[in-house]
Amino acid sequence: MSDATDPTPGRSWSPQTKLAVAAALAAGSVYALYLARGAMGLVAVAGLIAFLLAPAIRFGHDRLHLPRTVSLLVVYLLALVAATAIGVLVAAATVKSLQQMDLPGMAADIREWLLRLSQEWRSVTIVGVTIDLSAVMDALHDMLTSPGGGGNPAGPPTIGLDPERIGELLTGLIGSAYSVLASVIGLFMSFIVTVLVAIYFNADSRRIYEGTLSMVPEGYRSEAMRLAKRTKAIWTGYLYGQLLNSIITGFMVFVVLTVIGLPGAFLMGLIMALLNMIPTFGPIFAAVPGILAALVSGSTRLDMSNLGFTLLVTIIYVVVVQLQANLIAPRVMGSAVQLRPVTIIVGLIVGVGVAGLLGALLAVPVIATIKTYALYLYDRVIDRDPFLRDGLADC
């Protein structure tokens, strides 16, 4: 009869039992992720915040010799202050940029342009074939000149002051105010929870790493550490590189558009900086507002037609996008992510379908990580050293 404290392990499980337990654990993990799918976005954002701030926390702890808890709190406090200050400055500059654009005047210019279009483009001849557009242009003209389409109505609208109508208006206003308040409170609570989860990630990062490593069989731990190092290099190189790339690209757009006199240049640079975080498609979408603003507003400095100015702005966007793709991005990101363009495009489509904007932002490093581990497993299956392959040899 064995003692309850006997350290001798029991009989080893059979391969079939081990396989069944492994399959059950895998199925349970997938089901748990499915149940937690609603919180995955918040956890992912918290993980990004923790990952981006981790180097500063390590610097305070290792170089400045601050207690880890103190270093963590100081870094998060400074990050919150910096984010608030930058947010206020960006908001003020954005408002000023919108005032420069004169949105009501732009709307009036667009309406006048469409009215001229409805009168002049009654038909179009393409390769000798004339296409009658009069019905479409008449409908466009009626829409623009009707009271609801921006034209001058016959008279000012009147609203009855009967109690029932007033009650409906008050009910609608109260409902709208409640919805706005609920949204603001929800966003604030989500922000608080996200920051708290990020703080816990940073506080327990060492335990999480050591606990995960302890689950790996001892003979494979050195390889696991090398894979972890490669994974960290992918995410660090991509996230910091893409952030720096976006800031540089947005600043370039702002400076050049300011020089040529495009109203709202700061807003266009901000849009470029934000959308440039999405590879391939982001810079293309970011160019659309600037091109439309050039077409409607023209230049405040250059003496040229709106159409010519639009062509100039389009060329500038093409040059800037090519510079960031072929010169800036390779220098700031190096070889952190080595993926074919078609792989990135497909990954972006899948990422948007799975997780929306967050999926688009994280698609590239996620695919690069999956590729790294897939190649490692493939090399192990065919009995080849996985760390002799490009991308793993430096681990």
ZASE-329915 format. One line per field, with one value per residue (C-alpha): x, y, z. Coordinates in nm, 2 decimals, always signed. Example, Ala and Ser with C-alpha at 12.3 -4.5 7.8 and 13.67 -1.06 7.14 Angstrom:
2
east <- [+1.23,+1.37]
north <- [-0.45,-0.11]
up <- [+0.78,+0.71]
// end
This chain:
395
east <- [+0.00,+0.16,+0.18,-0.02,+0.30,+0.49,+0.66,+0.68,+0.47,+0.20,+0.20,+0.25,-0.05,-0.08,-0.04,-0.41,-0.49,-0.24,-0.39,-0.74,-0.65,-0.46,-0.76,-1.00,-0.77,-0.75,-1.13,-1.18,-0.95,-1.12,-1.46,-1.33,-1.21,-1.55,-1.72,-1.48,-1.50,-1.68,-1.39,-1.11,-1.10,-1.06,-0.79,-0.61,-0.60,-0.48,-0.21,-0.10,-0.08,+0.12,+0.35,+0.42,+0.49,+0.69,+1.03,+0.98,+0.89,+1.20,+1.41,+1.28,+1.33,+1.67,+1.84,+1.69,+1.67,+1.31,+1.09,+0.90,+0.56,+0.68,+0.83,+0.50,+0.28,+0.51,+0.52,+0.14,+0.09,+0.33,+0.16,-0.18,-0.06,+0.12,-0.19,-0.42,-0.19,-0.14,-0.52,-0.59,-0.33,-0.45,-0.82,-0.74,-0.54,-0.81,-1.08,-0.86,-0.80,-1.18,-1.23,-0.97,-1.16,-1.49,-1.71,-2.04,-1.86,-1.74,-2.09,-2.22,-1.94,-2.02,-2.38,-2.30,-2.06,-2.33,-2.58,-2.35,-2.29,-2.66,-2.70,-2.39,-2.36,-2.70,-2.53,-2.19,-2.04,-1.81,-1.64,-1.91,-2.20,-2.41,-2.55,-2.85,-2.81,-3.09,-3.32,-3.04,-2.94,-3.30,-3.33,-3.01,-3.12,-3.46,-3.29,-3.05,-3.32,-3.58,-3.62,-3.46,-3.17,-3.00,-3.21,-3.41,-3.75,-4.06,-4.07,-3.94,-4.05,-4.31,-4.36,-4.69,-4.68,-4.95,-4.88,-4.86,-4.59,-4.39,-4.42,-4.28,-3.99,-3.90,-3.92,-3.69,-3.44,-3.44,-3.39,-3.10,-2.94,-2.97,-2.81,-2.52,-2.47,-2.48,-2.23,-1.99,-2.02,-1.96,-1.66,-1.52,-1.57,-1.41,-1.11,-1.07,-1.10,-0.86,-0.60,-0.64,-0.60,-0.29,-0.14,-0.20,-0.04,+0.28,+0.28,+0.25,+0.45,+0.74,+0.51,+0.32,+0.64,+0.79,+0.46,+0.42,+0.78,+0.74,+0.47,+0.72,+0.91,+1.26,+1.43,+1.25,+1.28,+1.58,+1.39,+1.08,+1.29,+1.43,+1.08,+0.96,+1.25,+1.16,+0.80,+0.90,+1.12,+0.83,+0.58,+0.84,+0.97,+0.63,+0.44,+0.71,+0.82,+0.47,+0.40,+0.71,+0.64,+0.29,+0.41,+0.67,+0.43,+0.16,+0.41,+0.53,+0.17,+0.10,+0.42,+0.38,+0.01,+0.07,+0.34,+0.11,-0.18,-0.44,-0.69,-0.71,-0.35,-0.32,-0.64,-0.52,-0.18,-0.36,-0.58,-0.28,-0.10,-0.39,-0.49,-0.13,-0.13,-0.34,-0.10,-0.16,-0.52,-0.48,-0.27,-0.50,-0.81,-0.62,-0.56,-0.93,-1.02,-0.72,-0.80,-1.16,-1.07,-0.83,-1.10,-1.36,-1.14,-0.84,-0.52,-0.48,-0.12,-0.09,-0.26,-0.41,-0.74,-0.90,-0.87,-0.49,-0.45,-0.63,-0.39,-0.09,-0.23,-0.29,+0.08,+0.20,+0.00,+0.14,+0.50,+0.45,+0.29,+0.57,+0.84,+0.69,+0.64,+0.98,+1.21,+1.07,+0.90,+1.20,+1.43,+1.22,+1.09,+1.38,+1.32,+1.08,+0.80,+0.88,+0.55,+0.44,+0.21,-0.07,-0.04,-0.08,-0.38,-0.56,-0.47,-0.62,-0.94,-0.96,-0.86,-1.14,-1.39,-1.29,-1.22,-1.29,-1.05,-0.85,-0.81,-0.68,-0.42,-0.30,-0.33,+0.03,+0.21,-0.04,+0.03,+0.40,+0.39,+0.18,+0.42,+0.72,+0.56,+0.43,+0.77,+0.92,+0.67,+0.73,+1.10,+1.06,+0.83,+1.09,+1.38,+1.55,+1.70,+1.44,+1.68,+1.89,+1.60,+1.60,+1.41,+1.48,+1.86,+1.90,+1.71]
north <- [+0.00,+0.33,+0.63,+0.94,+1.14,+0.89,+1.10,+0.80,+0.88,+0.64,+0.43,+0.62,+0.68,+0.49,+0.68,+0.65,+0.81,+1.09,+1.15,+1.16,+1.40,+1.62,+1.63,+1.71,+1.99,+2.14,+2.12,+2.27,+2.56,+2.63,+2.63,+2.86,+3.10,+3.08,+3.17,+3.46,+3.59,+3.91,+4.01,+3.92,+4.27,+4.43,+4.18,+4.23,+4.61,+4.57,+4.33,+4.59,+4.86,+4.63,+4.53,+4.88,+5.01,+4.71,+4.85,+5.17,+4.97,+4.75,+5.06,+5.21,+4.89,+4.77,+5.10,+5.35,+5.08,+5.16,+4.89,+4.72,+4.83,+5.19,+5.18,+5.03,+5.30,+5.59,+5.47,+5.43,+5.77,+5.94,+5.76,+5.88,+6.24,+6.23,+6.07,+6.34,+6.62,+6.49,+6.43,+6.79,+6.93,+6.71,+6.80,+7.17,+7.15,+6.94,+7.20,+7.47,+7.26,+7.21,+7.59,+7.64,+7.40,+7.60,+7.30,+7.50,+7.67,+7.34,+7.20,+7.50,+7.46,+7.09,+7.17,+7.44,+7.20,+6.93,+7.18,+7.27,+6.91,+6.84,+7.11,+7.05,+6.67,+6.59,+6.32,+6.15,+6.01,+5.72,+5.56,+5.71,+5.59,+5.86,+5.79,+6.00,+6.11,+6.36,+6.15,+6.11,+6.47,+6.59,+6.37,+6.51,+6.87,+6.81,+6.66,+6.96,+7.22,+7.06,+7.19,+6.87,+6.87,+7.20,+7.43,+7.72,+7.60,+7.80,+7.92,+7.86,+7.53,+7.55,+7.32,+7.29,+7.37,+7.13,+6.94,+6.61,+6.73,+6.89,+6.56,+6.37,+6.61,+6.60,+6.22,+6.20,+6.44,+6.25,+5.92,+6.07,+6.22,+5.89,+5.70,+5.94,+5.93,+5.55,+5.53,+5.77,+5.57,+5.25,+5.38,+5.52,+5.18,+4.99,+5.23,+5.17,+4.79,+4.79,+4.99,+4.77,+4.45,+4.60,+4.68,+4.33,+4.20,+4.40,+4.32,+3.94,+3.92,+3.74,+3.49,+3.44,+3.38,+3.14,+2.96,+2.90,+2.79,+2.54,+2.37,+2.29,+1.96,+2.03,+1.90,+2.15,+2.46,+2.61,+2.59,+2.74,+3.03,+3.09,+3.08,+3.33,+3.56,+3.54,+3.62,+3.92,+4.04,+4.02,+4.21,+4.47,+4.54,+4.56,+4.76,+5.02,+5.03,+5.08,+5.35,+5.54,+5.49,+5.63,+5.93,+6.01,+5.96,+6.17,+6.45,+6.44,+6.48,+6.76,+6.96,+6.92,+7.00,+7.30,+7.42,+7.39,+7.56,+7.28,+7.39,+7.14,+7.01,+6.90,+6.70,+6.52,+6.45,+6.31,+6.09,+5.96,+5.88,+5.69,+5.49,+5.42,+5.18,+4.95,+4.81,+4.84,+4.97,+5.23,+5.49,+5.46,+5.53,+5.82,+5.99,+6.02,+6.31,+6.51,+6.47,+6.56,+6.87,+6.98,+6.93,+7.14,+7.40,+7.45,+7.60,+7.91,+7.97,+7.83,+8.01,+7.70,+7.55,+7.31,+7.03,+7.09,+7.13,+6.80,+6.63,+6.78,+6.66,+6.31,+6.30,+6.40,+6.13,+5.87,+5.98,+5.99,+5.64,+5.50,+5.66,+5.51,+5.17,+5.14,+5.36,+5.44,+5.11,+4.88,+5.11,+5.14,+4.78,+4.59,+4.22,+4.19,+4.08,+3.90,+3.83,+3.84,+4.12,+3.88,+3.72,+4.06,+4.14,+3.81,+3.85,+4.19,+4.07,+3.78,+4.01,+4.26,+3.98,+3.83,+4.13,+4.45,+4.74,+4.56,+4.26,+4.48,+4.64,+4.31,+4.08,+4.12,+4.03,+3.75,+3.60,+3.64,+3.46,+3.18,+3.14,+3.12,+2.85,+2.66,+2.65,+2.53,+2.25,+2.16,+2.14,+1.93,+1.68,+1.63,+1.62,+1.94,+2.20,+2.48,+2.74,+2.72,+2.88,+3.25,+3.43,+3.17,+3.16,+3.48,+3.35]
up <- [+0.00,-0.11,+0.11,+0.01,+0.02,-0.20,-0.47,-0.71,-1.02,-1.12,-1.42,-1.75,-1.97,-2.29,-2.62,-2.68,-2.34,-2.40,-2.75,-2.61,-2.33,-2.57,-2.81,-2.52,-2.40,-2.75,-2.79,-2.45,-2.53,-2.86,-2.69,-2.42,-2.68,-2.85,-2.53,-2.47,-2.82,-2.71,-2.49,-2.74,-2.89,-2.55,-2.45,-2.78,-2.73,-2.37,-2.49,-2.75,-2.49,-2.25,-2.53,-2.65,-2.29,-2.18,-2.30,-2.10,-1.79,-1.82,-1.87,-1.55,-1.36,-1.50,-1.58,-1.33,-1.06,-0.97,-0.81,-1.08,-0.95,-0.93,-1.28,-1.41,-1.25,-1.35,-1.72,-1.73,-1.57,-1.81,-2.11,-1.99,-1.96,-2.30,-2.47,-2.31,-2.42,-2.77,-2.80,-2.70,-2.94,-3.23,-3.16,-3.16,-3.48,-3.64,-3.56,-3.70,-4.01,-4.06,-4.03,-4.30,-4.53,-4.49,-4.51,-4.57,-4.86,-4.99,-4.98,-5.18,-5.43,-5.48,-5.53,-5.79,-5.97,-5.98,-6.11,-6.39,-6.46,-6.48,-6.74,-6.95,-6.96,-7.12,-7.34,-7.38,-7.70,-7.66,-7.97,-8.19,-7.97,-7.81,-7.46,-7.36,-6.99,-6.99,-6.76,-6.50,-6.52,-6.48,-6.17,-6.03,-6.10,-5.93,-5.63,-5.59,-5.64,-5.42,-5.06,-4.92,-5.16,-5.08,-5.29,-5.17,-5.04,-5.11,-4.75,-4.41,-4.26,-3.98,-3.69,-3.51,-3.14,-3.03,-2.70,-2.88,-3.12,-2.83,-2.64,-2.93,-2.97,-2.60,-2.60,-2.89,-2.74,-2.41,-2.59,-2.79,-2.48,-2.30,-2.59,-2.61,-2.23,-2.23,-2.52,-2.34,-2.01,-2.20,-2.38,-2.05,-1.87,-2.16,-2.15,-1.77,-1.80,-2.10,-1.91,-1.60,-1.81,-1.97,-1.63,-1.51,-1.83,-1.76,-1.39,-1.45,-1.78,-1.62,-1.45,-1.77,-1.97,-1.71,-1.66,-2.04,-2.07,-1.78,-1.98,-2.26,-2.21,-2.08,-2.39,-2.61,-2.40,-2.57,-2.90,-2.74,-2.61,-2.96,-3.11,-2.84,-2.93,-3.30,-3.22,-3.01,-3.29,-3.54,-3.32,-3.20,-3.55,-3.71,-3.45,-3.37,-3.73,-3.86,-3.60,-3.70,-4.07,-4.03,-3.83,-4.10,-4.39,-4.23,-4.15,-4.52,-4.64,-4.41,-4.50,-4.88,-4.88,-4.67,-4.91,-5.21,-5.03,-4.98,-4.71,-4.42,-4.48,-4.11,-4.13,-4.44,-4.28,-3.97,-4.19,-4.37,-4.04,-3.90,-4.22,-4.30,-4.01,-4.24,-4.50,-4.88,-4.87,-4.59,-4.79,-5.09,-4.88,-4.70,-5.04,-5.13,-4.89,-5.00,-5.37,-5.32,-5.12,-5.40,-5.66,-5.46,-5.29,-5.52,-5.39,-5.17,-5.30,-5.66,-5.95,-6.13,-6.20,-5.95,-6.20,-6.25,-5.87,-5.82,-6.06,-5.87,-5.53,-5.68,-5.80,-5.46,-5.29,-5.54,-5.47,-5.09,-5.09,-5.30,-5.08,-4.77,-4.92,-5.09,-4.88,-4.53,-4.44,-4.52,-4.32,-4.01,-4.00,-4.15,-4.19,-3.91,-4.14,-4.47,-4.65,-5.01,-5.11,-5.21,-4.86,-4.70,-4.91,-4.84,-4.47,-4.46,-4.61,-4.36,-4.07,-4.15,-4.18,-3.85,-3.63,-3.83,-3.80,-3.53,-3.75,-4.03,-3.80,-3.66,-3.97,-4.08,-3.76,-3.69,-4.03,-3.99,-3.65,-3.79,-4.08,-3.84,-3.63,-3.94,-4.09,-3.76,-3.74,-4.11,-4.06,-3.75,-3.94,-4.21,-3.96,-4.07,-3.84,-3.84,-3.72,-4.03,-4.23,-4.31,-4.04,-3.77,-3.80,-3.61,-3.31]
// end
